[in-house]
Structure formats: C-alpha cells, structure tokens
Amino acid sequence: MGSGLSPVAPGTAGTLFAWGLYPWLRSALGDDDSLVAVFLLVAFVYGVLACDRTGRDLGVIDHGAIVWDEIVPFWLVLLLAPTGLLWQFAAFLLFRCFDILKPQPAKWFDTHVKNGFGVMMDDLVAAFYTLLALSLAKLLLS
C-alpha cells in the first residue's frame, strides 16, 4: 500500500515515508549535497508532470492519494535542515503545520494554479517556511 492511500492523514503518511526513505536516498547519492539538489530538482519537475497527469486521471487535481508533493519538498527540508533527530522531528512538525495552514503564497498556488505545478508549489512554499522557522530557531538557540 502506498503512503498516499492511508485512510488517515495521507499527507502526513507521505511526509513520514519521505523521512524514513531519506537516509537511503543520502546513502544512494553519497555525501555530495549538489548531487542531491540536482536529484531533487529532477524529482520536482517529474512531480509537476506526474501530479498533473494523476490528478487529471483521478478527476481531482490535488487528490489526497497524491503525496509526491509532500515527499520531494520534505527531502529538501531534510537536506538543508540542521542535523540531528530533534531537528528532523521539528522539521516534520513544522512542515506538516505549514502544509496544512498554507500561508501565502502557498494558499494562492493551492487555489489558483490548478495543475501539477500548483500541487507541487504549495508544498515547496511550506518547505521554505519550515526552513525559515528552523533557521530562526537555530539562531535563537545558539
């Protein structure tokens, strides 16, 4: 069963899946952050196309079963977040909050851009806010 098919909170299940798979991704791509960044860019572009096609096929552009839009941006968060399990847990909680609350411009992408790009972008904005909050927290705690 795919994480997007979770009967409860599929977006959260997709983010948990991304978190669990991230160590394997880093192992497979090595320690070169730039290689991981290129992979994430390719995965984002693929996500735009795949989310658009899947949403059209399902008849709902941002269907709950589609979680690639959570996975790729959360991988970006994990790449750029401070290291350590506590920081990763904070990143998970923040990302889910920002994804659910959809602060601007995420809400604009969610309501006005009804295609795969909009589906991916609202979660990328949530990733940005997550990284901003983590950076501020790290600054305040150091």
N, C-alpha and C positions, 0 to 999 in steps of 0.2 A: 504494500500500500504506500502510495506517495504521501509526503507530509501535507500536501495541499488537500488531501482527501480526509484529513482529520475532521471528525464531526464537531469538534470544539476548537475554536480559535485556529483555523488553518494558517493564518499569517504568523502567529506565534510558533506553531509547529514548524513552519518553513524556516523561521529565524533560528529555532533550536537546531534544526537539521544543518543549517549553514554553519552554526557554531561548532557542532560536532564534526563536520567534514573539514573544517578549516585546517586543523593540524595535518591532515592527509594532503590537502592542497599545497600547503607550505612545503611539506616533505617532497612532493612530486615536482614542484617548481624550484626547489632549492632556496638558498638564502638571498637570492638576488631580488630585492624589492621591485626593481624596474621590470623584471620579467613577470612578476605577479601583477603589477599595474597594467602591463600590456595584455595579459590574460584577462584581467577584469574589464578592460576596455572592449575586448572582443566579446566577452560574455555579456556585456551591456548591450552592444549592438545586436548580438544574437537574441537577447531578451526582448528588445524592441520588436524584432520581426516575429519571434515565437509567441510573445504575448498578444500581439495584434492578430495573428492568424488564429490562435487558440480562442481568444475572446470572440472573434467573429464566428468561428465554428460553433462555439457554445451559445452564441446569441447574447452574451453579456461581456462587454469589453474588459471589465476588471472582475472576472469571476473569482470567487473565493478559492477555488481549487488551483488557481494560478499563483504560485509562490516564488517563481524565479525572480520577481521584482523585489521580494524580501531578501532572497539569498545573495544576489550579487552585491547590492549596496551594503549588506551587513558584512560580507567579506572585506569590502573596502574599509569599513569601520574597524574591523579586527586588524587589518594591515596597518592602519595609521594610529590606532589607539595605544595608550601606554601599555607596556607588557604586564602580565600578571593576571591571575584568575579573578581577583577582585575587580580590576579594571574591566575585564571582559564581561563580568556579571553586570557591572554598572552600565556598560555599553549596551548590553542586551536590554536592560530595563528602559534605558533612555530611548533606544531605537524603537522599541515597541510603543512607548508613550508618544513619541513624535509621529510615528506612522499612524497611530490611531487618531491623535488630535489634529494632524495635518495643518500645522501652521503655514501661513503664506510663505512662499508661493506654492507649497505642496497642494493646498486646497484648490488653487487656481488650476494646476495641472490636472487634478482629480476631477474637477467639474467641467473644465473647458476643453481639454485635449483628450478626446475620446478615441484613442488609438494606442498602440503598443508603446509609443514614445511617452505619452501621458502616464500610462501604467507604470513604466519604469522610473520616470522622473519624480513622481511624488515620493517614492521611496528613496531616491537619491537625495532629495531635499531633506528627508528625515535623517539620512546618514550624515549630511552636512551639519544639521542641528545637533546631532549626537556628538560628533567630533568637536564642535564648538563648546558644548557643555562639558565634555571631558577635559578639554584644554583649559577651560576656566577653573574646573575643579582641581586639576593638577597644579595650576598656578597658585591657587589659594591654599593648597595643602603643602606647598614647598617653601 
